């Protein structure tokens, strides 16, 4: 999991809790939950183990907090996707799909989903959290976008949420599977454009008003 930008770029010291969390996000991202130790996290964060325990209680609670922080960054990244669409529906959906997939395929988000998958049997709340705060947030943004095209008459869709699932699945193609298996080659912009272009063409053909 990636650290907050403030970890390295700000001259103002982070509050201890944020300092611990920034170090934990780095270490969990590199080692995963099982291999990451409180000793390593403390060293990376530049704090004592006692400081970690006083703020988070145990490693599991710290891991949950790190996952929450990653999910919140994903949600913040979706904010521009909520802007009102304009122009031709196919072109606009193409830009929208590319933006969604660019966010979803960042290495940090790919690692987040890999870790959630790896730990979901031992920590089922992690899987639920990532789905609810991550995947569901993406689908919500897509459904909102589609509703505006439905209102304009450019798309004819009875179930925006269901259509959002379809659109997202089409835009992912094989890219998400590649990212989570660690075999997606970066930079990925051209592959995103090609995949989304096919997705939009299929989606609009099926749902044009």
C-alpha positions as semicolon CSV with decimal commas, in nm:
position;residue;x (nm);y (nm);z (nm)
1;X;0,000;0,000;0,000
2;X;0,139;0,335;-0,090
3;X;0,224;0,601;0,168
4;X;0,053;0,933;0,193
5;X;0,221;1,197;-0,022
6;X;0,273;1,400;0,294
7;X;0,511;1,134;0,425
8;X;0,797;1,259;0,212
9;X;0,695;1,596;0,069
10;X;0,583;1,789;0,376
11;X;0,829;1,958;0,613
12;X;0,566;1,948;0,889
13;X;0,593;1,630;1,099
14;X;0,293;1,401;1,074
15;X;0,087;1,331;1,386
16;X;0,201;1,002;1,536
17;X;-0,109;0,812;1,427
18;X;-0,066;0,924;1,065
19;X;0,306;0,854;1,085
20;X;0,235;0,496;1,192
21;X;-0,032;0,454;0,926
22;X;0,196;0,582;0,649
23;X;0,467;0,336;0,746
24;X;0,216;0,053;0,776
25;X;0,076;0,118;0,429
26;X;0,425;0,090;0,284
27;X;0,511;-0,230;0,469
28;X;0,177;-0,406;0,416
29;X;0,198;-0,314;0,048
30;X;0,540;-0,473;0,017
31;X;0,499;-0,776;0,245
32;X;0,128;-0,839;0,295
33;X;-0,040;-0,895;0,631
34;X;0,122;-1,222;0,733
35;X;0,486;-1,131;0,661
36;X;0,466;-0,773;0,788
37;X;0,576;-0,748;1,151
38;X;0,511;-0,472;1,400
39;X;0,890;-0,438;1,439
40;X;0,935;-0,366;1,068
41;X;0,640;-0,125;1,063
42;X;0,776;0,060;1,366
43;X;1,118;0,094;1,204
44;X;0,967;0,216;0,876
45;X;0,743;0,466;1,053
46;X;1,021;0,584;1,283
47;X;0,824;0,515;1,601
48;X;0,834;0,268;1,886
49;X;0,623;-0,050;1,900
50;X;0,455;0,099;2,206
51;X;0,337;0,392;1,993
52;X;0,180;0,153;1,742
53;X;0,000;-0,044;2,011
54;X;-0,121;0,272;2,185
55;X;-0,285;0,400;1,864
56;X;-0,404;0,077;1,699
57;X;-0,403;-0,200;1,961
58;X;-0,271;-0,480;1,739
59;X;-0,148;-0,560;1,389
60;X;-0,493;-0,663;1,265
61;X;-0,647;-0,328;1,364
62;X;-0,357;-0,148;1,197
63;X;-0,408;-0,350;0,878
64;X;-0,779;-0,266;0,876
65;X;-0,694;0,104;0,918
66;X;-0,446;0,084;0,631
67;X;-0,709;-0,077;0,406
68;X;-0,961;0,194;0,500
69;X;-0,706;0,462;0,406
70;X;-0,646;0,301;0,066
71;X;-1,019;0,273;0,000
72;X;-1,069;0,639;0,087
73;X;-0,801;0,738;-0,163
74;X;-0,984;0,534;-0,425
75;X;-1,311;0,712;-0,342
76;X;-1,142;1,053;-0,358
77;X;-0,996;0,964;-0,696
78;X;-1,349;0,900;-0,824
79;X;-1,462;1,260;-0,752
80;X;-1,390;1,388;-1,107
81;X;-1,595;1,097;-1,244
82;X;-1,904;1,252;-1,087
83;X;-1,885;1,561;-1,308
84;X;-2,176;1,622;-1,543
85;X;-2,108;1,464;-1,885
86;X;-2,117;1,666;-2,204
87;X;-2,087;1,609;-2,579
88;X;-2,143;1,291;-2,776
89;X;-2,247;0,999;-2,557
90;X;-1,998;0,752;-2,705
91;X;-1,703;0,990;-2,680
92;X;-1,799;1,095;-2,328
93;X;-1,841;0,736;-2,210
94;X;-1,501;0,658;-2,359
95;X;-1,334;0,935;-2,159
96;X;-1,526;0,830;-1,850
97;X;-1,433;0,463;-1,885
98;X;-1,067;0,547;-1,936
99;X;-1,066;0,761;-1,622
100;X;-1,230;0,487;-1,415
101;X;-0,989;0,220;-1,536
102;X;-0,682;0,442;-1,493
103;X;-0,776;0,480;-1,127
104;X;-0,864;0,114;-1,082
105;X;-0,541;-0,014;-1,237
106;X;-0,295;0,196;-1,039
107;X;-0,039;-0,037;-0,878
108;X;-0,155;0,061;-0,528
109;X;-0,519;-0,028;-0,598
110;X;-0,416;-0,354;-0,768
111;X;-0,215;-0,442;-0,456
112;X;-0,510;-0,353;-0,235
113;X;-0,734;-0,602;-0,417
114;X;-0,466;-0,871;-0,419
115;X;-0,424;-0,836;-0,044
116;X;-0,798;-0,835;0,018
117;X;-0,827;-1,157;-0,182
118;X;-0,533;-1,317;-0,001
119;X;-0,659;-1,225;0,345
120;X;-1,036;-1,261;0,295
121;X;-1,056;-1,613;0,437
122;X;-0,872;-1,517;0,757
123;X;-1,012;-1,162;0,774
124;X;-1,349;-1,168;0,594
125;X;-1,424;-0,810;0,701
126;X;-1,138;-0,695;0,478
127;X;-1,302;-0,841;0,168
128;X;-1,636;-0,683;0,255
129;X;-1,475;-0,349;0,326
130;X;-1,285;-0,336;-0,003
131;X;-1,595;-0,437;-0,196
132;X;-1,822;-0,186;-0,021
133;X;-1,581;0,105;-0,012
134;X;-1,401;0,026;-0,335
135;X;-1,597;-0,169;-0,596
136;X;-1,937;-0,038;-0,486
137;X;-1,806;0,320;-0,493
138;X;-1,695;0,269;-0,853
139;X;-2,033;0,123;-0,950
140;X;-2,212;0,410;-0,778
141;X;-2,012;0,664;-0,979
142;X;-2,086;0,478;-1,304
143;X;-2,459;0,450;-1,227
144;X;-2,478;0,824;-1,154
145;X;-2,304;0,899;-1,483
146;X;-2,539;0,673;-1,676
147;X;-2,846;0,828;-1,513
148;X;-2,756;1,162;-1,666
149;X;-2,741;1,009;-2,013
150;X;-3,071;0,835;-1,949
151;X;-3,227;1,168;-1,852
152;X;-3,099;1,328;-2,174
153;X;-3,252;1,047;-2,380
154;X;-2,919;0,931;-2,522
155;X;-2,939;0,597;-2,343
156;X;-3,239;0,378;-2,272
157;X;-3,172;0,183;-1,952
158;X;-3,424;0,053;-1,700
159;X;-3,172;-0,044;-1,431
160;X;-2,876;0,199;-1,398
161;X;-2,706;-0,010;-1,128
162;X;-2,725;-0,326;-1,337
163;X;-2,603;-0,134;-1,641
164;X;-2,315;0,005;-1,433
165;X;-2,208;-0,351;-1,352
166;X;-2,219;-0,439;-1,723
167;X;-2,026;-0,127;-1,826
168;X;-1,757;-0,180;-1,562
169;X;-1,714;-0,545;-1,657
170;X;-1,676;-0,454;-2,024
171;X;-1,423;-0,181;-1,949
172;X;-1,210;-0,418;-1,741
173;X;-1,167;-0,676;-2,015
174;X;-0,870;-0,888;-1,906
175;X;-0,685;-0,591;-1,754
176;X;-0,801;-0,632;-1,394
177;X;-0,718;-1,003;-1,391
178;X;-0,372;-0,925;-1,528
179;X;-0,317;-0,652;-1,267
180;X;-0,417;-0,875;-0,974
181;X;-0,197;-1,159;-1,098
182;X;0,095;-0,920;-1,136
183;X;0,132;-0,972;-1,513
184;X;-0,003;-0,638;-1,639
185;X;0,272;-0,446;-1,815
186;X;0,297;-0,074;-1,743
187;X;0,249;0,185;-1,885
188;X;-0,103;0,067;-1,953
189;X;-0,271;0,372;-2,109
190;X;-0,289;0,233;-2,463
191;X;-0,434;-0,099;-2,347
192;X;-0,693;0,088;-2,142
193;X;-0,792;0,297;-2,446
194;X;-0,830;-0,011;-2,666
195;X;-1,029;-0,207;-2,409
196;X;-1,258;0,084;-2,321
197;X;-1,316;0,166;-2,687
198;X;-1,447;-0,187;-2,747
199;X;-1,651;-0,173;-2,427
200;X;-1,820;0,155;-2,513
201;X;-1,903;0,044;-2,865
202;X;-2,072;-0,271;-2,733
203;X;-2,247;-0,092;-2,446
204;X;-2,386;0,196;-2,652
205;X;-2,505;-0,038;-2,927
206;X;-2,706;-0,230;-2,666
207;X;-2,844;0,072;-2,478
208;X;-2,874;0,366;-2,716
209;X;-3,198;0,561;-2,674
